[in-house]
Amino acid sequence: MEAGVGPAAARLFVVRHGESVESARRLYSGRRDVPLTERGRAQARRAGERLRDAGVDAIYSSPLGRAADTARLIGEATGVPVMVDERLTELDYGPLEGFDREGASERFGESYEAWRKDPMGSPMPGIEPLPKALERARSATTEVIAAAHSPVIVGHQGILRLVLAALGQIEPDDYFKTRLDEAEPIEIAGPAVVW
């Protein structure tokens, strides 16, 4: 994309993947490639039905299976091919993988609690720093909204919170206060990345 070229997108849809075997148990799954549940596939099909007549002209997805399968089902409903973007991969939660919040708090104590209270300013050892992940979210989102009129981004709760922050829809410090429902499209009119 050339500098100074404005976004082409009139609207953007952001979709978290459907229920996975680990999100059903509220576990950190990050980079682990866990599959959708049957309920998650049904949620993804419903998202596709909701977007069928929305004028979707591009779908971008994380490469991880739970997001890619959600995107594929949306693509089947809309007739739009899916493009994989590595920058939409979920955050690397490192040592938190497989823990729920209670277990993570017990295991990692103060460093985990500090990260939960100040996600942008108190990085937890072994976890991808959120400011760094925000930069890849900004980069991917900038290209998506410059390339299509009505695109869909399919990803994971962590990276999509940062996509929303990049678009000025939430404050970066509200990262943990924002909950994205599984396979529920969020429509953003006139999306523009905030630098």
N, C-alpha and C positions, 0 to 999 in steps of 0.2 A: 504494500500500500504506500502511495506517495504521501509525503508530508503535506498537510493542508487539505487533503481530500476528505470531505465530510462523509459521515455515515450514510449509506443508502437505505438502511432499514427503517421502515415506517413503524414496525413493531418487532418485538423479540419475545419468544416464548422460552422460558426456563423450566426444565422438567427434571426433577430428581427421579432416579431409577425406581422401579417398583420394589416391593418388599423382597429382601434377600434372606437367606437362611440365617445370617447374622444380624441384620437390622431387625428381624422379628424378635430377636433376643436382646436387642439394644446393646450390641457389642461393637467396639471399634473394629472396623474391618479394613479401612485404609486401602493399601495396595494389594491386600489379599484378594484373589479372584474367586469370590464366592458367588454361587448361582442364585437366580431368582427362585422364589417359591412359586407354587402354582397360583397362589393369591397374587404374587408380584406380576406374573405374566398376565393375569386377568386385569390388574390395575393398568398395565402398559397398553393392553388392547383398548381399554376404556379411554385412556389418554389419546390414543390414535383416533378413536371415534370422535372425541371432542375436537380434535384438530383437523379432521377430514376436510371440512369446508372453511378453514381459516386462512386459506391462501398461502400455506406454508410452501416455501420454494427452496429451502435448504435445511438439512439436519446435520448437526455436528455432535459427536459423541466422544466420551472417554473410551479408551480401548478396553477397559475392564468389562468382563462379561455381563455383569448385572446392568450396567448402563448401555452397553452395546446391544444387548437383547431388547431392552426397553426401546431404544432408538429404532431398531429393526422393526419392531411391531408398530411403532408410530409411522415408520416409512411405508410399511405394507398398507396401512390405512390411508395415508395421504398420497401414495404413489411417488414419493420423493426419496432418492437414494441417500444413504447415510455416509458421511465423511468422518473418519476417525481423526481426532486431534489429541496427541499425547499430552498437551498442556492441560487438558480437561481431566486427566487422571486424578483420582482422589489424593488427598494429602497423605504423606508418608507419616503414619502415626507411630512408627518404630516400636518401642517397647510397650505401647498401649494396645497393640493389635491383640484381639481376642478377649480383652477386658471389658466389663461394663463400667459405668462411672463409679459405682461403689467399690468394686474390686480395684480399680485404678487408684482411687483415693487411699485405700488401705495399703496398697503395694508401694505407691510413689509419694504419698504424703504431701509435704509442703510444696515440693516442686510442681506437682499436679495441681494443687489448689491455687497456687500463685498463677499458673497458666490459665486456669479457668476464670480467675478474677481479672486478669490483665492479658488477654490472648495475644495482643500485638506487642506488648512490652516485656513480657516475662516468658521467653521461650523455654520450653522444657527440653532437657538434654535428650538427644536421640530422635526428636520429632522435627519434621520440616518446619522451619520458622514461618509463621503466618505472613509477615511482610514479604518474604521471598515468594511464597505461594500466591500472594495478591498480585505480584508483578506478572506471573505467568497467566493468571486469570485476566488481568487487564490486557495483556498481549493477545490472548486468544479472542476475547470479547471484541476488541477493536477490529480485528480482522473479520470476525463473523458479521458484525453489523455493517462493515464496509462492503461485504461481498454479496449480500442478499437483501431482498425487500422485506421478507417475513420469515426469518430463520428460527430454528429451534436449537437450543443447546440442551443436551441430555448429559447429566453427570451425577455427582454425589453431593450429599448435604454439605460437606466441608468445602469443596471447591466452588459449589454454587453459591454458598454464602459469600464467598469472595468475589464471584461474578456480580452478585447484587451490590456488594460494596463498591466494586469498580464502576458500576453504573449509578452510584449515588443513591441507591434504593435503601440501603442501610448504612449505618456508621460502622467502620471496621471494628471498633471496640464493642459493638453489639453482636459480634460473631456468635457467641454462645446464647444470646437472647433470641436468636432467630431460628425458628424450626420450619423446615420445609416438609410438607406432606409428600408421601411417596406417590409418584406418577400423577401429580396434580399440576397441570400447566399453570404457570404464572405469566401473565401477559404484561409486557412493558411497552407502552406507547412511546414513540420517538426516542429510542434508546441512544444514549451518548455516554461514552466513558469519561469519568471524572479523573483528572490527573492531579 
